[in-house]
Amino acid sequence: MTKAAKEKLAFQLLTIASVMVLIPTVGIIVYIVIKGLPAINWSFLTEPPRNMMTEGGIYPAIMGTLYLVLGTIAIALPLGVGAAIYLNEYAGTSRMRRLVHLAIVNLAGVPSVVYGLFGLGFFVIVLGFGRSLIAGSLTLAIMILPVIITTTEEALKSVPNSYREASLALGATKWQTVRNAVLPSATPGIITGTILGIGRAAGETAPILFTVAAFYLPSIPKSIFDQAMALPYHLYILVTEVPNVPEETKFGTALVLLTLVVGLNLVAVLIRTRTRRRSY
Amino acid sequence: MKNYKDWIIEKILLVLGISSIVVLAMIFLFLLKDGLQFFSVVSLKDFLTGDTWLPTSKPASFGILPLLVGSFAVTLVALTIAVPFGLALAIYLGEIASSRTKEILKPTVELLAAIPSVVYGFIGITVIAPAVKSFFNISSGFTLFTGGLILALMALPTIVSIAEDALHAVPGSYKEASLALGASSWETIVHVILPAAKSGLIAAIMLGMGRVIGETMTVLMVTGNAPIIPGSIFESGRTMTATIAAEMGETVHGSTHYYSLFGIGLVLFTITFAINFTADYFVQRQRG
C-alpha cells in the first residue's frame, strides 16, 4: 500500500470511530426527549406524586434538588473561591501549593459513593445532623470543591499581571488588589466553574443516598435539618423499586433531570466561549 | 490598620487554601477508623481473599473477592472499548478535524460527561440490557458486559480531553521537523506525536480507569448484582461501589456489616488514590 493510501485509510478509520461516538450521545438525549416529552405538563411539574407514585408529578423532587443545590453552593463557593485565591495570589510556588494540588487531584478522583459513606459517617452520625439537607449539602459541597477550586484558579491565572502591578503601584494593599483588580476580571471564569459544580451536584445520586434523600415526602422541607426528595434519587427508585410506574413518568423524570443538568452545562460552555472571544 | 485587616484576610484564605488537604485527610482517616473497627473482627486477608460475600447470613461471611472481580471485570470491558475509541477521537480532534467539526464534536463529548449516571443506568435498563440479551442470545441482559459497555461511554470524555491536552502539548517544531523530512501526516502522528505524548496518554487512560472503578449507580442498575464470582463477563456480577450503595441503607449503625462497607470504601479509596497519584505523576512528566 502506498504512503498516501495508508494515510487515507487511517484517517477514514479515525473519522468513523469519532462519528460512532456521536451516535450514542445524540441517541440517548433524543430518545429521552421523545419518550419523556408527552409526560411534561404543568401538573407534572407542580404536583406531588400520588397513588404509590404511579400518578401525579415530581414537584417535591424538583424542589428538593433545588434546595440541595443552593445549600451545596452556599458552602462550596466561598470555600473553593477562597482556596483558589490563596493558591494563586498568596501561596507563590511553594511546596504547600504542590501538596494542595495533589490533594485536589485525589479529591476529584474519590468515588462518589465514598463521599456518601463519609457524609453518612461524619455529617449524619458524628455531627448528629441526621439525614438532612445540611448533611447532603455538605457532602455534595466537598465533592464539587475540586471543580470550583480548579476553575477559579484557572480564571485567576488568566488575569494579566499588569492589573495587579497597576493596583499595587497605586498604593492598594494585597487584598484590595485581589478584590478590586483581580476578582472582577476573573468573575466569568468563576461563574463557569460554579455552574459546572451545580450541574454535577444536581445529577449525583450516590452521595445523597444515605445523607438526605427521602423515598417519599410530599411536603417541601421547612428547615435545613429536614430530609428531602431529590430528582436523581427519585428517578432511581421509580426505575428500580416502585412497581407499576408508567414508562412515561420515568422518561418524564429523566427528561427534567437531563434538561436541568445538561442545560446548566450548556450555559457554562456559552459563558466560557464568550469570555474567550473577548480579548484583553 | 489597613495592614492588620490584610493580615487577617490572608490567614483566613490560608485556612481555606488548605481545606482540600484537610477534607481529603478527614475522608481517609474516617474510612480508616471505621475500617479498622471491622478488621478487628475479620482479618484483612479473609476480607480480601474470601470468595463469599454473605454479610447478613448466620454465620456471616465477608469475602470481597467476588466484588473485586466484579469491579475489575467491568473496568476491563469498559477500557477495552473506551481506550481505542477515546484515543482515536483525541487524535481526530487534535490532528485531523477542521475547526468547524471540532466545534461540534468537542461539546458533544463534554455532553457525555454531563449526563447523570442514574440516567445512564435508566437507559441501560430500558434499552441496552434488552439489546445485549437478544444480540448475544443470553437469558438475561443484566451482565458485567452491559455495565462495562455503558461505563465505556462514561469514561470517554475523561480519556478524550486529557489525551487531547497531551497531544496539544507536543511542540509544533517536532511535527514540522518530521513533515520536512518527508514523512506523511499519518507517519508523523504514529512515529513522532504519539511517542512524544506518551506520558499524557497514559495519564488519560489511568484517569479513565479511575472514573470507571468509582462509578456506582450505573453498575448498580445494570449488572444484575449477584455477589458471586462470575464465570464470564456475560453473567451477572457486582462491583464494590454497587455493594456499598445497595447495602448501606439496610445495615444497622455499628454492626459488623455496617463497618464492613467502610472496609470496602477504604479499599476503593486506596485504589483510586493510587490511580490518581500515578496519573498525576504522568501528567507532570508530560508538562516537563
Contacts between the chains, C-beta under 8 A, distances in Angstrom:
chain1	res1	chain2	res2	distance
A	3	B	184	5.2
A	3	B	187	7.3
A	4	B	184	7.0
A	6	B	184	7.7
A	6	B	186	6.5
A	7	B	184	4.8
A	7	B	185	6.2
A	7	B	186	3.9
A	7	B	187	7.7
A	10	B	186	4.8
A	11	B	96	5.8
A	11	B	186	6.9
A	13	B	88	7.5
A	14	B	88	5.1
A	14	B	91	5.9
A	14	B	92	4.6
A	14	B	96	6.2
A	15	B	92	6.4
A	15	B	96	7.3
A	17	B	84	7.4
A	17	B	85	5.6
A	17	B	88	3.9
A	17	B	89	6.6
A	17	B	92	7.3
A	18	B	88	6.5
A	18	B	89	5.0
A	18	B	92	4.4
A	18	B	93	7.5
A	18	B	97	7.6
A	18	B	105	6.5
A	20	B	85	7.1
A	21	B	85	6.0
A	21	B	89	5.7
A	21	B	108	7.8
A	21	B	109	7.0
A	21	B	112	7.9
A	21	B	156	6.4
A	22	B	105	7.2
A	22	B	108	5.8
A	24	B	153	5.8
A	25	B	108	5.5
A	25	B	109	7.6
A	25	B	111	5.9
A	25	B	112	5.1
A	25	B	153	7.7
A	26	B	108	7.3
A	28	B	115	6.7
A	28	B	119	7.6
A	28	B	120	7.8
A	28	B	123	5.5
A	29	B	111	7.4
A	29	B	115	7.8
A	31	B	123	7.3
A	31	B	127	7.1
A	32	B	119	7.2
A	32	B	123	7.5
A	78	B	16	7.6
A	79	B	16	5.8
A	79	B	19	5.6
A	82	B	12	7.1
A	82	B	13	5.4
A	82	B	16	3.3
A	82	B	17	7.3
A	82	B	19	8.0
A	83	B	13	7.8
A	83	B	16	4.6
A	83	B	17	4.9
A	83	B	18	7.9
A	83	B	19	5.5
A	83	B	20	6.4
A	85	B	13	5.7
A	85	B	16	7.9
A	86	B	10	8.0
A	86	B	13	3.9
A	86	B	14	5.8
A	86	B	16	6.0
A	86	B	17	3.2
A	87	B	17	5.7
A	90	B	10	6.0
A	90	B	13	6.1
A	90	B	14	7.2
A	90	B	17	7.5
A	91	B	17	6.5
A	96	B	17	7.9
A	96	B	18	7.4
A	99	B	21	6.4
A	100	B	17	6.4
A	100	B	18	6.5
A	100	B	20	5.8
A	100	B	21	5.9
A	102	B	277	7.4
A	102	B	280	6.5
A	103	B	20	4.4
A	103	B	21	4.4
A	103	B	23	7.8
A	103	B	24	4.7
A	104	B	20	5.0
A	105	B	276	5.5
A	105	B	277	7.9
A	105	B	279	7.9
A	105	B	280	4.9
A	106	B	24	5.9
A	106	B	272	7.8
A	106	B	273	5.6
A	106	B	276	4.9
A	106	B	277	6.6
A	107	B	20	5.6
A	107	B	23	6.4
A	107	B	24	5.1
A	108	B	276	7.4
A	109	B	207	7.4
A	109	B	210	4.8
A	109	B	214	7.2
A	109	B	272	4.9
A	109	B	273	7.3
A	109	B	275	6.7
A	109	B	276	3.7
A	110	B	24	7.8
A	110	B	27	6.5
A	110	B	214	7.3
A	110	B	269	6.5
A	110	B	272	6.2
A	110	B	273	8.0
A	111	B	213	7.1
A	111	B	214	2.9
A	111	B	215	7.4
A	111	B	216	6.6
A	111	B	241	5.8
A	111	B	268	5.5
A	111	B	269	7.8
A	111	B	272	6.0
A	112	B	117	8.0
A	112	B	214	6.7
A	112	B	216	6.0
A	113	B	214	7.4
A	113	B	216	4.2
A	113	B	241	4.8
A	113	B	244	5.1
A	113	B	245	5.4
A	113	B	265	7.7
A	113	B	268	7.7
A	114	B	27	7.0
A	114	B	31	7.3
A	114	B	214	7.5
A	114	B	244	7.9
A	114	B	265	5.1
A	114	B	268	5.7
A	114	B	269	5.6
A	114	B	272	7.9
A	115	B	27	7.7
A	116	B	244	7.5
A	116	B	245	7.5
A	116	B	248	7.6
A	117	B	31	7.0
A	117	B	244	6.3
A	117	B	248	7.3
A	117	B	261	6.9
A	117	B	262	6.2
A	117	B	265	4.5
A	118	B	26	7.6
A	118	B	27	4.8
A	118	B	30	5.6
A	118	B	31	7.1
A	118	B	265	7.9
A	120	B	248	6.9
A	121	B	30	5.6
A	121	B	34	6.0
A	121	B	262	7.0
A	122	B	26	7.2
A	122	B	30	5.8
A	125	B	253	6.5
A	142	B	23	5.0
A	142	B	27	8.0
A	145	B	19	7.2
A	145	B	20	6.1
A	145	B	23	6.7
A	146	B	20	7.0
A	149	B	20	6.5
A	173	B	2	5.6
A	173	B	3	7.0
A	173	B	5	7.9
A	173	B	6	4.8
A	174	B	6	5.7
A	174	B	10	7.3
A	175	B	5	7.1
A	175	B	6	4.9
A	175	B	9	4.8
A	175	B	10	7.5
A	199	B	114	6.2
A	202	B	116	7.9
A	203	B	114	7.6
A	203	B	115	7.8
A	203	B	116	3.2
A	203	B	117	7.5
A	203	B	118	7.5
A	203	B	119	7.8
A	204	B	116	7.0
A	204	B	117	7.6
A	205	B	116	7.3
A	205	B	117	6.7
A	205	B	118	4.7
A	205	B	216	7.6
A	205	B	217	4.8
A	206	B	117	7.8
A	206	B	216	4.2
A	206	B	217	5.9
A	206	B	241	7.5
A	206	B	245	5.7
A	209	B	245	5.9
A	209	B	248	7.0
A	209	B	249	7.0
A	210	B	248	5.2
A	210	B	249	6.5
A	232	B	116	5.6
A	232	B	118	4.6
A	232	B	217	7.8
A	233	B	118	7.8
A	235	B	118	5.3
A	235	B	119	7.2
A	235	B	122	6.3
A	236	B	118	5.1
A	236	B	121	7.4
A	236	B	217	6.7
A	236	B	221	7.5
A	239	B	121	7.3
A	239	B	122	5.2
A	239	B	125	6.1
A	239	B	221	7.0
A	240	B	125	7.8
A	240	B	221	6.3
A	247	B	126	7.9
A	250	B	122	6.9
A	250	B	126	7.9
A	254	B	119	5.4
A	254	B	122	5.5
A	257	B	116	6.1
A	257	B	118	7.6
A	257	B	119	6.4
A	258	B	115	6.8
A	258	B	116	7.4
A	258	B	119	5.8
A	261	B	114	5.7
A	261	B	115	7.3
A	261	B	116	5.6
A	262	B	111	6.4
A	262	B	114	5.3
A	262	B	115	7.1
A	265	B	110	6.9
A	265	B	111	7.0
A	265	B	114	4.1
A	269	B	107	5.9
A	269	B	110	6.9
